[in-house]
Amino acid sequence: MLVLPGAVLFAVSGTILVLPPEAPAGRPEPWVIELVAEQLPRSLAFLGVPAVERAERLHAHAALEIPQVPLTRATSIRMAEALGASRIVTGDYAVDAAGLTLSLRLLDVERGVLSTVLTAKGPLDSAANVIDVLAWDIALAVAATPPRHTQDELLAQRSGIGFEAIKMHAEGLAARSPAARIRTVRRALTLAPGFHAARLSLGRLLLDQREFSAAYETLARIPADAPIWRSARFTQGVALLEVGRYREAVALYATLAATDLTVAALNNQALAMLRDGDRATRASDVLRQAAQLRPDSLDIAFNLGWALMVEGAADPAVTVLRDLINRAPLDRQPRLLLAWALGLADRTGEQAEEWKAVAALAPGLEAQTRPDLTRRFERIRSSERSFEAEKETRSRAELATALLARAQRLHDSGDADGATREAARAAYFDPGNRRISLLRARLHRLRGDRESALSDFRVFLWENADPVVHTEVALLLREMGRGAEARAEAEKALKADPANEQARRVLESAE
């Protein structure tokens, strides 16, 4: 029997981000973590409460470079904001002889306020029901309208699916290797062929392993009356795009968009149209429609710029890509596309300047001078949840400072190549920054490029009479066999710091 103390929570609407509950020290049962993370968002969605699916949360972890560990409140809020969630579910669980106890709280993202603790208990083999009871209570508390389904209908979703299949599905999601995840989830489906949530998980796992045809066929077995059917169809469309069945992908996403117009459905429909080559309707027109729904989307802007190039509209592509670069100055690929678009538009002077930016900010891409419109640069949406990388709001000087700090850390850790790349990017944003010149000088010296090192040291010393740096230059000049110049630099160092023994030794050795 389940026990649920009453609780009063926020009577507001909004998308919910479910974070995995923290495991206890004693008996962790790690599969419980994945069961909560996978089932609770799905149950909330069934009740009419928008929730971020587990797969969407994992995508955000990867895109934001956030490790999958218990998160601080600040990091949780950062992820919620990126996913468009207004509430976060967080908490922990315990397993003992009496069974499972799951304790959750809701965090208001905007106000940073936590709700009272919401607790449900039950035997371990009723773990799925424990989660659904909490889903029901959360739905009652946060939804502006009554739940879409009754509590009995919520619990009846798993009719015919036993505990062993539910547990095995969760264990599969928790497995370390991709092969183990796929193998274990397949075993869950063997135990319960009608376990559609496990079939969706399997389709996504196969897609991640680039087994596109197998993913498509797996997802096709989810019936149209299943609550997760739309998610399955959307993921099928991704598989179609990857295997080159573009016309089918166009039809699939057009159908989804006609039922519920979402940015992601329009985006993938447009990319399928672009790859299919059918110009009856331009892909750029569909992407402009998506941009109207989400004008701040960087991915939509990127795809629009690319589509315009492919369609032969180079000047409009330049306009879109320039705006994108202003909003995302550290994104590498738009730099290359802008250089290509400028060339296609016969704006060679502007193109030459842009190639300088490509060389500084996207090293390795500057050799790709010839536009290749057959490349698969497009950014496919893997799910319908709107997700965007964080917008760049820092000034050029602030960007340079951040890049310089990153370069210095790489230098200190012994990664000279990485430090050189980051220093070059910093110099592009703030070419007059003397501290950048100093770090670049030291990196050039470390790499054996003495002339470049000397040049950057001179830039730093132009307005900075630093005895330490004068000494470094003196040592460098002595290595280069330029004794008179080495002596002059040592004298400057000693004038500013008479106790500088290293400069004195350079002076004596140069005599």
C-alpha positions, 0 to 999 in steps of 0.5 A: 500500500502506498502512503502519500502525505498531503502537500501544498505546492505552487499553483502555477503552470510551466514545463518541468525538468526532472533531475535524477534523485540522489542515491542513498549511501546504504543500498543504492539500487542505481536502477531506481535513479534511471526509472525516476528520470525516465518515467516521471517526465513521461507520466507528467506529460500523460497528465498534461504537464509539459516535462523535459524527457530524459533523452532531452535532458541528456542532450542538454548535458552534452551540449552544455558540457555539464557532467552527469553528476548531482548538480548544484542549484546554480547549474540546475537552474542554468540547465532548466533555463536552456530547456525552457523549464520553469520548475525543477524536480529534485530529491532523493530516495531510500531503499530498506526492508520496507521498500522504496521511499521517494522524496522530491521537492519542486524548485521555482527557477525564477524565484529560487524557492523550494517547495515542501518535501513530497514523499511517497512510499511502497514496496520495491516492486511497486516502484513505478506506482510510487513514481506515478503517485508523485506525478499525480500530486505534482500535476494537481499542484502545478497545472492551471487546469485539472489533469488530462487523465485520471489517476487510474488511467495513469496507473493503467498505462503499464497494464500487462508490464511486470516489475521485472521488465520495468526494472530491466529497462531501467537497468539498461538505461543505467548500463555503462556501455552502449552494447550493454544498454541495447542488450538489456533494454531488448531483454526488457522488451522480450519480457513485455513486448507491449512496453512502448516506453522501452521500445522508444528507449531502444530506438533512441539507443540504436539511433545513437549507435548509428543503426538507423534502419534498425532504429526506424523499424523498432520505432515503427512498432509503437502504435498510434494510440500510444501516448509516446507515439509522437516522440517515436515518429519524430525520432523515426524522422531523424533516422530517415534523414540519416539514411537518405530517405528524404521524401519520406522524412518531408512527409513525416515532419509535415504531418507532425507540423500540421498536427502541432506546429513546432520549431523542431518539426519545421526545422527537420522538415526543411532540412529534408526538403533541402536534401531532397532537392525538390524546389517546389517549396523552398526550404528557406521559406519553411525555416523562416517560418520556424524563425518567426516562432523562435527568432532567438534560435541560433540553430535555425539561423544557421540552417537558414543561412546554409539553405539560402546558400544552397538555393543560390541566394548568397546575399541574403545568406550573408545577412543571416550569417553576419547576424548569427556571428554577432550573436555567437562569435565563438561558433566555428562553422558560421564563420566558414559559411560566411566566408563562402557566402561572401565569395558566392556573392562576389564580395571578395574584399569582405571575404578576405577579411572574413578569412582572417577571422576564420584563421583566428577563430576556426583554425583548421577550417581556413584551408576549405576555401572552395564552397562545398554545398554537398556538405552535411552542415545542417543542424538536425533537431533530435527531439521537439523540445526547444533547446538552445546553447547559451547566447553570447552576451559578453563584449569583445573585450570580455570574450578576449579576457575569458579566452586569455584565461583559458589559454593561460590555464592550458599553458600552465598545464603544458598544452602549448598547442591548445594555449596557442589556439585560444591566445590567437582567438583572444587576440582577434577580439582584442588585438591591443591587449598587451597581456595576450601579446605576452602569453603569445610571446612565451608560447612562441618561445616554448615552441621554438619560434624565437622571432615571433616570440621577440616580436610579441615581447616587443609589443608587450614592452611598448607600454609596460616596462616590466623587469621580468619581461625585459629579463625574458627578452634578454635571455631570448636574445642571448639564445639567438646570439644577439649579445649587444641587444641582450645586454641592453635588455638586461640593463633595462631590467636592472634599472627597474629592479637592481636586485634582479640576479638573473638579469645581472647574470645575463649582463655579465655573460654578454660582456 
